[in-house]
Amino acid sequence: MKEEYETIDLRELFLLVKKNILMILAVTIASAAVGFLISAFLLSPQYEASATLIVNSREDQTAQTTITNDQITSATKLVDTYSVILTSDTVLDKAIADLELTLDYEELLDKVTVESVNGTQVMKISVQDEDPVLAQSIVANIVEQAPEIIIQTVKAGSVEVISQAKTAEEPVSPKKVLNTALAGILGLVLSLGFVLLRNVMNNKFMTDDDISKKLGLTVLGVIPQIDIKG
């Protein structure tokens, strides 16, 4: 028993796209425009402030003339521990109280990121907010608390500030160019999908070739259409 497979005629697909090119372009451009307008006018810009600290595995490490690989590895692993400490309610609730914020702990936690820089013992504290001054103030407060709270909690390590809190001049989000491009691509995909789906679902016989392809019958003759002018 022979299995029948439907073949895709690339030339037919090309002609189909060409026939609907204006609609496809219109949907793509409209989608890109919507993406840009949403990014430019509906989404609030977010500014990021950050500071960097270096993690020491021992409090007296700075007094040593040499640092071993084991100490660096140990300090790198401590970054994860320190990040948990610096995003705890003990630290963030104090920041809320000191800065008289209207946020609760969970809301502030969503704005704060503590991570290792390229897997090193350097730790970066970042805060994103609509207000760049507020973002910088929050980072500065966490950095101010960091040395004391870490020594009290870990008792075998410490951190030192490398760079103080600074806010980027340009917002980190929304990314207008990226959002516009993604919206345009989405519009292109949807319009192409609609054109192809409409063609597949079309059961009308428009030409004699349609009868041969869809029914597998040989066309013996075609009655021509004659326009009679009165």
N, C-alpha and C positions, 0 to 999 in steps of 0.2 A: 504494500500500500504506500503510495507516494504521498509525501507531505507537501503541502503547498505553503509557500512563504510569500508574504507581501514584500515587494521590492520598493525601495524609495528612489524615485527619480529625482536626482539632484537638480536636473535642469528644470523639472516641473516646480520644485520648491523655490528655485531661484526666480522663476517667472511669477510664482505666487507672491513672493516677497516684493518683487518689482512692481507688481500690480497694486499692492497695498502700501507702497513705500511712503506715500504722503501721510497716511493714517499712522503708520509706525513712527515716523519722525515726529508727528504732532504729539502723540502720546508720550514719547521719550522726552521731548523738550518740555512738555507740560509737567511731567513728573519731576524733572530736574528743577524746574522753576518752583514747584511746590516745596521740594526739599530745601532749596535755598531760602525761600520765604519763611519756612518754619524755623530754620536755623538762625536766620537774621532777626526775626521779630517775635517769635513765640518762645524760644528757649532762652533762658537767662544765662548770660556769660558767667563762667566759673573761673576764678583766679586761684592760682596755686602758690602758696608760700612754703618754703622748705628750709631746713637747717640740717647740717651733718655733724655727727659725733663719731669719735673713735672709741671702740670698745676695748678695755683692758681686762685680761683675765684675773689680774691681781692688782690690789690697790697700790702696791709698791713697785709695780712694773716700770713706771716712769723713771724710777731711781736706778734701774739696772742699766749697765752699759751695753749689754747684748740681750737680744730677744730670740728665743729658740722657736723652731717651727711648731713645736708642740704648744707653745704659748699662743702663737698666732692662730692655730687650729682651734684651740680651746676658746679663744676670744671670738672667733667667727661663729662657733656654735652658740655662744652666749647671746648673739644678736637676736635669735628667735625668742630666747627667754626674756631679754630686755624689752622686746617689742610688746610682749604680753603685759609686762609690768607697766610700760608707759601708756598703754591703752586701757588700763584697768580703771574701774570706777573711782579708785582712790585718787588717781592723777587727774582724770577728766572732770570729776565732780569738783575738785579744787579749782581747776581752770574755769569751770562754769561760775563758781562762787567769786573768784578773784576778778573775772572780767564782767560779772553781772550779766551773763548770757541768758537769753530766754529759751535756750535749748535744754532738753533733758539729756541724760547720759547716752542713750541709744542714738539720738539725733547727732550728737557730737561725734560719737564713734564712727558713724558713716562718713564723716568728713576727714577723719584722721587715718593716715597710712604710715606705718613704720616698717622699713624693709632694709635689707642689706644691699650695699652698693656693689654690684657685680660679684657677689659671693665673697666679699672681703670683710674685714672687721670694722669697716666704716658703715655706720648706720645713718639712714636718712629719714627724717621726720617731715611729713608733708601734710598740709591741710588745704582743702579746696572749699571756697566759699564765694558767694556773689560779691561780697565786700572784701577787696584785697587787703585793706587795713586790718579788718577783723581776722582774716586768715593769718596774717603775720603776727598778730597779737597772740593768737592761740598757740602757734608754733613756739613763739618766744616764751610763753608761760610753761609749756611742756619741757622745753630745753632747760629752763631755770629749775624746774623740779627734778630733772633727770639725775644729776649726780647724787643728790642726797637720798632720793627714794631708792635708787639702785644699791647704794652702799648699805642702807638699812635693810633691804630685802635680801640681797644676794650675799652680802658680807664677805665676798671673796673676789669682787670685781668692781670696776668703776668705768665711767665714761668721761671723756673730755671733749669740749666743743671745738670743732674744726672751723665751721662757718656759722655765723649767727643767722637768725631768721631773715629771709629776703623774699619778696614777692615778685613774680615774673610780671613784666609790663604788659604782655599780651595774655588774654584769657586762654586757658588750655582747652576749653570746650564752650560752646559746640564747635566742631570742626566743619566750617561752612563748605569748604571745597570737597572734603570727603563725603559729607552728607548729600551735597548736590550730585556728586558722581554716583553714589550708591542709589539715590532716588532715580536718576536717569537710567541706570542699568536695570533697575527694577521695572521701570516703565517699558524699556525695550523688551525685556523678557516676557512681560505680561502681554504686550501687543503682539509679539511673534507667536506666543502661545495661543492667543485668541484667533489669529489668522489661520494657524495650522488646524486648530480644533474646529473652527467653522468650516474649513475645507473638508476635513474628515467626516464631519456630521452631515455634509451636504449630499443628499441622495438623489438630487435632480440630475437628469441627463441633459446636458447642455449641448454636447457634440456627439458625433458618431464614435469618436475615440472613447468617450465615457462608457458607451454600451459595450465596446470590446473589452475595456479594462475591468469594469465592475461585474459584467455578466458573463464574460468569456465567450460571447457570441460574435459570429462574423456578420458584419453589416453588408447586406446584398445591394442596397441602393439607398439613396437619400433623395427625398423630395425637396427640391429647391424652393426657397421662399421668394415669391415674386410680388413686388410692389406694383400695384395697378394704380396709376394716376388718373383721376377723373378729368 
